[in-house]
Amino acid sequence: MNKHEAIYKLYPSVVTIRGDVAYDKDDKEVTYNNNAVETEIAKHSYKQQRVSAYPTWQEQLDNIYHNGIDAWKADIKAIKDKYPKGNK
């Protein structure tokens, strides 16, 4: 999740963002809490970290074929444990 996505999620009245300034439907500036935005981004950072750590699907299928589903589950669980979900 990037900064703009976090702003849109936290502030439904925002319809556009130019630079770091958010605007509503009437093109009036919407003030947002940058700390809240950064917290929202951090809550979702695990997703990109997991994507980077997961083997390709081809490698995962090869792992299942050669080592079984339980070995694959253990490998995936290790990644999920390393990059736990953020607070909801």
N, C-alpha and C positions, 0 to 999 in steps of 0.2 A: 504494500500500500504506500502510495506516495502522499506528499503533503496535500495536493489538491483533492485527491480521493478522500482523505481524512476530513478535510474541511466540508466537502459535500455531504459526507456521512453525518457529521456532527451538527451541521447547520443547514437544515432542509430549505431554509429560505434563500440560500445562496444559489444563484443560477449561472453565474459566470465568475471567473477569477482571472484577473490580469496582473501578472507578476505575483506579488504576495497580497494583493488587495482583492477582497471578495465583494461581490455586488449582488443585490436582490433583483427581482423582476422589474423594479422601477429604476434600476441603475443607481441605487443608493448604496453607499458603502456599508458593509456588514462587519462589525467588529467581532473578532473571534479570539479565543484564548489559545495562544500559541503553545502553552504547556499542555493543554488538553489535546491539541492536535498532535504534538510529539508523543504523548502517551498513547494515543490511538495508533499511531504508526508503529510504535514499539510493540503493541499488543499483536500486531500482524507480521512482525519481522520474521517469526519462525517459519512462515510459509516459504519465503524465498530461500532461507537457509536450508530447509529440507529439500527443496527442489534442486539446489546446487549439490547437495550431498547424496541424493538418491542415484543409484546406477541407472543407466538407460533401461528402458523396458526390455530391450533385447538381452542385456546382461542379466536382468532379473529373471527372465524366462530361462536363460541358460543355467543360472544358479539353481532354479527350481528343478530343472531336468537332471542336473548332475548331483545335487545335494539334498533335494527334497523340499517340500513346502515348509517344514519346520525350520530348516536352516535359513530359508528366505525370510520367514517371519522374524527370526532372531535378528537377522541383519537389518531389516526395516525397523524393528523395535529399537535397536541401538541408535538409529538416526533419530527416531521420534523422541527417545529419551534425551539425546544430546540437545535437541532443539524442541523443547516442550512448547505447547500452545501457550499464548499469552493469556493474561487475565481477561475474563469475559465481562 
